[in-house]
Structures are given as C-alpha cells and as structure tokens.
C-alpha cells in the first residue's frame, strides 16, 4: 500500500508514491517517541526554545522548495502558501517566546497554615507534559495545521514527543517538511525519535490506540474526527482527543448595517467565503440578513472566482451538495461565480432561503458545505434571529455586522452567539486567524470535541499539559518553577497573589 499525491489542477499524479507505514513501524516509532520524551521533557524551557527557533529558521531556509511542492500538490497558490509557511515558522517562534517567558506552567504555591480548618500543608502546583502526542494533519493547511503546525509546535513546546499522521492530500509536502524538521531537531541536539511522520489510514488508527500515545490533536471532517474520537475513548486507558471538526460560522448582518454599507459588506463576504476556494474551517457559510442586501451579496459572489479544490473527493462532495441544493425546494440559487478550467474546480455559489423555511429545516440546512458556497437566510425581525441562534450547532466563530446606531442590538446578538461560538467578530470576517495569547479557536460540538480548549494560539499548549501538586517536599527536590527562590524568574501565584515571587 502507498499514498499517492495528485495535482488538483490537472488531476494527475504528482511525485513518487509514499509507502504506507505498517503497524510494526508505528509501534517502533511510538516506542522511540516515548524514550525521547523522557529526555526532552527534562530539558530547560530556554533550551527547548532554542531548538524551536532553529526549526523555524531551517523551514524558512527551504521555503522555496516547500512552497513549490505544496502548490503542486494542493493548488492553494504561491501567495497563500508563502503566507502560510511564514505563519507556521512564526508560530514556532511564538512558542519559543512562551517558553522563555515561563508563566505558561501556571506555578502556584500555598504556604503551610496549621491553624486553619482543615490544616493546610505546603502545596506547590505546576503543569507538566503528558507524553507522546499524536497529531493528525489537516488537508486545507499543509503547513500551519499539518506536519509542524499548531498542534506539533505547541506539543513540542510543552515538552512532549510528537508522531504526525500525514494527510493523504499532500504526502510529498509532508515528506519534505518532515525531512527539514527532523534534520533541524537533530542539529539542535534533540533526542532521537522526538518527531516522526507516518502515512496511510490504518497507521492513523493504530496510532490513536497505541499505549504510549497520551493525547491526540485532529483537524478534519466530522466523520473522520468522530471515528478517531471514539477510538481514543474506547481504549483501556482513554486519552484526550482534541478534534476540530465542522463549522458553519454564522454571520448576522443587522438592518442598519445592511442599509448603510451593503456593497462593502457584500465585497467582504465574497472575499471571505471564497478564500482558499472556501476550504477554511472559518468559512462564513451561513448569513442572516435583511432581504435588501441579498442583491449586493449576489452581485459580489457573481464577481468572485473559484479554483481547484484540494482533492477529487472534496470536489465531488462540494459539487454534489451544490447540485442537491440547486434542485431543492428549500433554497434558491441566487448567484454563481466564475471558475478556471481545471480538473477539480469549485465555483462560488450563493443560495437564499427565508427564516421560516430555515427554522423548519434546521438540521438539513446547517450542514457544512466545505467549499466556496454560502446560504443567506433573510429575516424581517432581528428578534426572531436572536431567538433562533441558540438552536444552531456549535461553531468556531460568530460574526456581527452593525452600525453605530445598533450597539444595543449587536450586544444582544453577541450574548446569543457566545452560547454556540468560540470567537466573536465585529464588523469583520472570520477567515484569517491571529497567533496570540487571546486567540480562541474552538467551540461546542461539532466545531470541536472539547469546547474548553483552542487549537490555535498560545493557550493551545495547555492541551498537552497536566497539573501535578508537590506536598511538603524539600525545596532542593522541587522543580525550579516551584523553588522558593524562583530561580527562573517566572510569574507565579503565591498565596493567591500573582507576581514574580
């Protein structure tokens, strides 16, 4: 068995096939990762940070080869992939900075107090890495959410070892990226086996069930994520499975905003819904809007251009869903954009329905259509939309477009959206995600399998850490994060007070 890459623009094979990883090889790689974890997790944060910076530098050094390979294998385009690779290397450098700053370990110290009831001993709490992490690559982000993307970067920063399951849509990109990462880790003196890549569907099944694997991160479809999630939880020792799955990312355009700037909003929507040929997990696929703005939205979509989708399966699924909606009596096709003459191409489409029809067919009309398509649901009374929002499926984002005259209504809309979404956008669009401490990329099911965590941003590191409390241990035997003198100079919470003490 092997994994073959394809050029989505031509539909023809690209590169040499990559051999699928056998069960025996998966076992050997997991065992090597477990051995390396025992060494890597004992490194000082500053030393791990130096290695992460080195990996970022080496990826930048080979950016031309990596980007050309990814473009041939994904058709995402040189400009987009150039930005994505830089985002990936900046992500590694961000986590290196997090390690140097040090407060991510959330050190907490409580002094003994024998006179209270019950008496309190000396307690000191710190976060520690879990072990070997399985990372399942995304199809739509061959760099930023794949081989050395946010899951891998945060797990390595946390002190974990990583085994990556390559996505079948870009095996050559994965192989080249993995080569650069492995060489950089070796150059930095990291232990052998700290990072590995496996190929093939069966290898991914074996990986999530391996006893050395202590947590997993996944970005992909609801079906694939749910299958792995069930495997992770059916193990003799269930493990955390952090899956980012499906999301419709509702946008609410309020009446005054629709009246004041219809062309501006419509242009922004069309750019967002067709970005990356609509293959973004934050694609704004569902819009609630007054009827007056539909003409502008349709006009903007008609001016938009699609492109080759990531693989034949995704293209077929997108076209099939568009055909079904076009022939449905529940929605009306109001706009179709252009598309180049390429093999697995997806054209932009915009559909329309009424709020009453949408509400009566909620489950069917809230299914994610992964591609450059959107559904606009027209309403007359904003209160009816607000009442409906809590019934929508969990989502990564919720967006509000409002005018200055609608602050109170926008606030009420946000109150409802925060019940179902992990990130709220005001007068903007959800595609494009910043790398920051305050970023939240998560949401209730089916957006993710765990709404308490994020897969992008600094807090993503907490998925791979678990708290350990030391009770009445001698200072000399404590990890440096918990020693009285605070030798690392990090911010700690001591007797309830947060400071560098």
C-alpha positions in Angstrom: 0.0 0.0 0.0 1.2 3.5 -0.7 -0.1 7.1 -0.6 0.0 9.0 -3.9 -0.1 12.8 -4.2 -2.0 14.5 -7.0 -2.0 17.9 -8.8 -5.6 19.2 -8.3 -5.3 21.5 -11.3 -4.7 18.6 -13.7 -6.0 15.6 -11.7 -2.8 13.7 -12.5 -0.4 12.0 -10.0 2.3 14.2 -8.5 5.6 12.9 -7.2 6.5 9.4 -6.2 4.1 7.5 -4.0 4.9 7.2 -0.3 4.8 3.8 1.3 2.2 3.4 4.0 3.5 2.8 7.5 3.0 -0.7 8.8 1.7 -1.4 12.3 5.1 -2.7 13.3 6.7 0.6 12.2 4.1 2.6 14.1 4.9 0.7 17.2 8.6 1.2 16.8 8.1 5.0 16.2 5.9 5.3 19.3 8.4 3.5 21.4 11.2 5.7 20.2 9.0 8.8 20.9 8.4 7.6 24.4 12.1 7.2 25.0 12.8 10.7 23.6 10.0 12.2 25.8 11.8 11.2 28.9 14.8 13.2 27.8 13.1 16.2 26.1 10.6 16.8 29.0 13.6 17.2 31.3 15.2 20.0 29.2 15.1 23.6 30.4 12.4 25.7 28.7 15.1 28.0 27.3 16.9 25.1 25.6 13.7 23.8 24.0 13.0 27.4 22.8 16.4 27.5 21.1 15.5 24.3 19.2 12.1 25.6 18.1 13.7 28.7 16.8 16.2 26.6 14.9 13.4 24.5 13.3 11.7 27.8 12.2 14.9 29.0 10.7 15.5 25.8 8.7 11.9 25.8 7.4 12.5 29.4 6.2 15.8 28.4 4.6 14.0 25.8 2.4 10.8 27.8 1.8 11.1 27.8 -2.0 11.1 24.0 -2.2 8.4 23.6 0.4 6.1 26.1 -1.2 6.5 24.9 -4.7 5.8 21.3 -3.6 2.7 22.3 -1.7 1.4 24.4 -4.6 1.8 21.5 -7.0 0.0 19.2 -4.5 -2.7 21.4 -3.2 -3.3 24.2 -5.8 -3.6 26.7 -3.0 -1.3 29.2 -4.8 2.2 30.6 -4.1 1.0 33.8 -2.4 -1.3 31.9 0.0 1.3 29.2 0.8 4.1 31.8 1.2 2.0 33.5 3.9 1.0 30.2 5.5 4.6 28.9 5.8 5.6 32.2 7.4 2.7 31.9 9.8 4.0 28.4 10.6 7.5 29.5 11.4 6.3 32.5 13.3 4.1 30.1 15.3 7.2 28.1 16.3 9.0 31.3 17.3 5.9 32.4 19.3 6.0 29.2 21.4 9.8 29.7 21.8 9.0 33.1 23.4 6.3 31.5 25.5 8.9 29.1 26.9 11.3 31.9 27.7 8.7 33.9 29.5 7.7 30.8 31.5 4.4 31.6 33.1 2.6 29.0 31.0 3.4 26.4 33.6 1.0 28.2 36.0 3.1 27.7 39.1 1.1 28.0 42.3 2.5 28.0 45.8 0.4 27.9 49.0 2.3 28.3 52.3 1.5 25.9 55.2 -1.1 27.0 57.6 -1.5 24.5 60.5 -4.1 26.6 62.4 -6.9 26.8 59.8 -9.6 24.1 59.5 -8.6 21.8 57.9 -4.9 22.4 58.3 -3.1 23.3 55.1 0.3 21.7 54.3 2.9 23.3 52.0 1.4 22.8 48.5 3.0 23.6 45.1 1.4 23.0 41.8 2.8 23.1 38.3 1.9 21.9 34.8 3.8 19.0 33.3 3.9 17.5 29.8 1.7 14.4 29.1 4.0 12.3 27.0 3.7 11.2 23.3 1.1 13.2 21.3 -0.5 12.0 18.1 -1.1 14.8 15.5 -3.5 14.3 12.5 -2.7 16.7 9.7 -5.3 18.9 8.0 -5.9 18.8 4.3 -6.5 22.5 3.9 -3.4 23.9 5.7 -0.4 21.8 4.6 1.9 23.8 6.8 0.0 25.7 9.5 -2.2 22.8 10.7 -0.2 19.8 9.5 3.3 18.4 9.9 4.7 21.1 12.0 1.6 23.2 12.5 -0.1 24.5 15.7 -0.6 21.0 17.3 3.0 19.9 16.7 4.5 23.3 17.7 2.6 23.5 20.9 3.2 19.9 21.8 7.0 20.2 21.3 7.0 23.4 23.3 5.1 21.7 26.1 7.9 19.1 26.3 6.0 16.3 24.5 7.2 14.0 21.7 5.1 14.0 18.5 4.1 11.4 15.9 2.3 13.0 12.9 -0.2 11.2 10.8 0.3 12.7 7.3 -2.8 13.7 5.3 -3.3 11.8 2.0 -3.9 15.1 0.1 -0.3 16.2 0.4 2.1 13.3 1.1 5.1 14.9 -0.8 4.7 18.2 1.1 4.6 16.3 4.3 7.7 14.3 3.4 9.7 17.3 2.6 8.5 19.3 5.6 9.2 16.3 7.9 12.7 16.0 6.5 13.5 19.6 7.3 12.1 19.3 10.8 13.9 16.1 11.6 17.2 17.5 10.4 16.7 20.7 12.4 15.9 18.8 15.6 19.0 16.7 15.2 21.1 19.8 14.6 19.7 21.3 17.8 20.6 18.1 19.8 17.1 17.0 20.4 16.8 13.3 21.3 16.3 10.7 18.5 12.6 9.8 17.9 11.2 13.1 19.2 9.4 13.7 16.0 8.2 11.2 13.4 5.7 11.0 10.4 3.5 8.1 9.4 1.4 7.5 6.3 -1.8 5.6 5.5 -5.3 5.3 7.0 -4.5 2.2 9.0 -1.4 3.8 10.6 -3.6 6.6 11.9 -5.9 4.0 13.5 -3.0 2.2 15.1 -1.5 5.5 16.3 -4.5 6.7 18.4 -4.8 3.3 20.0 -1.1 2.9 20.9 -0.5 2.7 24.7 2.5 5.2 24.5 0.2 7.9 23.0 -1.2 10.1 25.8 -3.2 12.7 23.7 -4.2 13.5 20.2 -4.9 16.5 18.0 -7.0 16.4 14.9 -8.2 18.8 12.2 -10.6 17.5 9.6 -14.1 16.2 8.9 -16.8 15.3 11.4 -16.9 11.7 10.2 -13.1 11.1 10.4 -12.8 13.0 13.7 -15.7 11.2 15.3 -14.2 7.8 14.3 -10.8 8.7 15.9 -12.5 10.3 18.9 -14.5 7.0 19.6 -11.3 5.0 19.3 -9.5 7.3 21.7 -12.3 6.9 24.2 -12.7 3.1 23.8 -9.1 2.4 24.7 -8.4 0.6 28.0 -6.9 3.9 29.1 -9.0 6.6 27.3 -6.9 9.7 26.2 -7.8 13.3 25.5 -8.8 13.8 21.8 -8.8 17.4 20.7 -10.6 17.4 17.4 -11.5 20.4 15.2 -14.3 19.2 13.0 -17.1 21.1 11.2 -18.4 24.7 11.5 -20.9 26.9 9.6 -19.7 30.1 11.2 -22.9 32.2 11.2 -22.9 35.9 10.3 -25.7 38.2 11.4 -26.0 41.4 9.3 -28.2 43.9 11.3 -30.7 46.1 9.4 -28.9 49.5 9.7 -25.6 48.0 8.6 -27.2 46.4 5.6 -28.8 49.7 4.7 -25.6 51.9 5.3 -22.9 49.8 3.6 -24.3 47.0 1.5 -21.6 47.0 -1.1 -18.8 47.0 1.5 -20.3 44.1 3.4 -21.0 42.1 0.3 -17.5 42.5 -1.0 -16.0 41.4 2.3 -18.3 38.4 2.4 -17.4 37.2 -1.1 -13.7 37.5 -0.4 -14.1 35.5 2.8 -16.4 32.8 1.6 -14.2 32.1 -1.5 -10.8 32.4 0.3 -8.8 29.3 -0.3 -11.7 28.1 -2.5 -13.8 28.1 0.6 -11.7 25.4 2.2 -11.3 27.2 5.5 -12.8 25.9 8.8 -13.8 29.5 9.5 -15.6 29.9 6.1 -18.7 32.1 6.7 -21.2 29.7 5.2 -24.3 30.9 6.9 -25.6 34.5 6.8 -28.7 36.0 8.4 -29.5 39.3 6.6 -32.4 41.6 5.7 -33.8 40.9 2.2 -32.5 44.3 1.0 -28.8 43.2 1.0 -29.3 40.0 -1.0 -28.8 41.7 -4.4 -25.4 43.1 -3.2 -24.3 39.8 -1.8 -25.3 38.0 -5.0 -23.5 40.6 -7.1 -20.3 40.2 -5.2 -20.4 36.4 -5.5 -21.0 36.6 -9.2 -17.8 38.6 -9.5 -15.8 36.1 -7.5 -13.7 33.3 -8.9 -13.3 29.8 -7.6 -10.4 27.4 -8.2 -9.1 23.9 -7.9 -10.0 22.2 -4.7 -7.7 20.1 -2.6 -8.6 16.7 -3.9 -11.1 14.9 -6.0 -13.2 13.6 -3.1 -13.7 17.2 -1.7 -14.5 18.5 -5.1 -17.1 15.7 -5.7 -18.6 16.3 -2.3 -18.9 20.1 -2.9 -20.4 19.7 -6.3 -22.8 17.1 -5.1 -24.0 19.3 -2.3 -24.4 22.3 -4.6 -26.4 20.2 -7.1 -28.7 18.9 -4.4 -29.3 22.5 -3.1 -29.8 23.8 -6.6 -32.6 21.2 -7.1 -34.1 21.6 -3.6 -37.4 23.4 -3.0 -36.0 24.7 0.3 -33.5 27.1 -1.1 -33.0 29.3 -4.2 -29.7 29.7 -6.1 -29.1 33.4 -6.5 -25.5 33.7 -7.7 -22.8 31.6 -9.3 -19.3 32.9 -9.8 -16.6 32.0 -12.3 -14.1 29.1 -12.2 -11.0 28.3 -14.1 -10.8 25.4 -16.5 -9.1 23.0 -14.1 -9.6 19.4 -13.0 -11.1 19.5 -9.5 -12.5 23.0 -9.6 -15.2 24.5 -7.4 -17.2 27.6 -8.4 -18.6 30.1 -5.9 -22.3 29.8 -5.2 -24.8 31.7 -3.1 -28.2 30.3 -2.0 -31.1 32.0 -0.3 -34.0 30.9 1.9 -36.4 32.5 4.4 -36.0 32.4 8.1 -39.3 30.3 8.4 -38.1 27.7 5.9 -34.7 27.6 7.6 -36.1 27.1 11.0 -38.4 24.3 9.8 -35.4 22.5 8.2 -32.7 23.4 10.7 -30.7 20.2 10.8 -30.6 19.9 7.0 -29.7 23.5 6.3 -27.0 23.8 8.9 -24.8 21.0 7.4 -21.4 22.3 6.5 -20.6 22.5 2.7 -16.9 22.6 2.6 -16.2 24.9 -0.4 -16.9 28.4 -1.7 -20.6 28.4 -1.0 -22.9 30.3 1.3 -26.5 30.3 2.4 -28.2 33.7 3.2 -31.3 33.4 5.4 -33.5 36.5 5.1 -35.3 37.9 8.1 -37.7 40.8 8.8 -37.4 40.9 12.6 -33.9 40.7 14.3 -35.6 39.3 17.4 -36.5 36.2 15.5 -32.9 35.6 14.6 -31.8 36.1 18.2 -34.3 33.5 19.3 -33.0 31.0 16.7 -29.3 31.4 17.3 -29.0 29.2 20.4 -30.5 26.3 18.3 -27.7 26.4 15.8 -24.9 23.7 16.0 -21.7 24.6 17.8 -19.4 26.7 15.7 -15.9 28.1 15.7 -17.0 31.7 15.1 -19.9 34.1 15.1 -19.9 37.4 13.3 -22.0 40.6 13.7 -22.2 43.5 11.3 -23.7 46.5 12.8 -23.8 50.3 12.5 -23.2 52.8 15.3 -26.9 53.0 15.9 -27.1 49.3 16.6 -24.8 48.8 19.5 -27.5 47.6 21.9 -28.8 45.1 19.3 -25.3 44.0 18.5 -24.6 43.3 22.2 -27.8 41.2 22.4 -26.7 39.3 19.4 -23.3 38.6 20.9 -25.0 37.3 24.0 -26.7 34.6 21.9 -23.7 33.9 19.7 -21.4 33.3 22.6 -23.6 30.3 23.6 -22.6 28.5 20.4 -19.3 30.0 19.2 -15.7 30.3 20.5 -14.8 33.6 18.8 -17.0 36.6 18.1 -16.1 39.0 15.3 -17.5 42.6 15.0 -17.7 44.2 11.5 -15.1 41.8 10.1 -14.8 38.3 8.8 -13.7 35.1 10.5 -11.2 33.8 7.9 -7.6 34.7 8.9 -6.6 33.8 12.5 -4.0 35.7 14.6 -1.3 33.9 16.6 -1.7 35.3 20.1 -2.4 34.6 23.8 -6.0 35.7 23.5 -6.9 33.7 20.4 -9.7 31.1 20.8 -10.1 28.6 18.0 -12.7 26.2 19.3 -16.4 25.8 20.1 -19.1 23.4 21.1 -19.7 20.2 19.1 -19.5 19.7 16.2 -16.9 22.5 15.9 -14.6 20.7 18.3 -14.6 17.8 20.7 -13.7 19.9 23.6 -15.0 23.5 23.9 -12.7 24.4 26.8 -9.5 24.4 24.6 -8.1 26.1 21.5 -6.1 24.5 18.7 -4.6 27.8 17.6 -2.9 30.5 19.8 -0.7 30.2 22.9 -3.4 28.5 25.1 -3.2 25.5 22.7 -0.2 24.4 24.8 -2.5 23.5 27.7 -3.9 20.5 25.8 -0.6 18.7 26.3 0.0 19.6 29.9 -1.5 18.2 33.2 -1.2 19.6 36.7 1.0 18.0 39.4 1.0 19.1 43.1 4.0 18.6 45.3 3.1 18.4 49.0 5.6 19.1 51.8 8.6 18.4 49.5 12.1 19.8 50.5 12.9 22.9 48.4 16.0 21.3 46.9 13.9 18.4 45.5 11.3 20.6 43.8 11.4 21.6 40.1 12.9 25.0 39.6 9.5 26.5 38.8 8.4 25.8 42.4 11.5 26.5 44.4 11.4 29.3 46.9 14.0 31.5 45.2 12.2 31.3 41.9 15.4 30.7 40.0 13.7 31.0 36.6 12.2 34.4 37.5 8.7 33.5 36.2 5.4 34.9 37.2 3.8 32.7 39.9 0.7 32.7 42.1 2.0 32.6 45.7 -0.6 32.5 48.5 -3.2 33.8 46.0 -1.1 36.7 44.7 0.2 36.7 41.1 3.7 38.2 40.8 7.3 37.3 40.1 7.9 35.9 43.6 
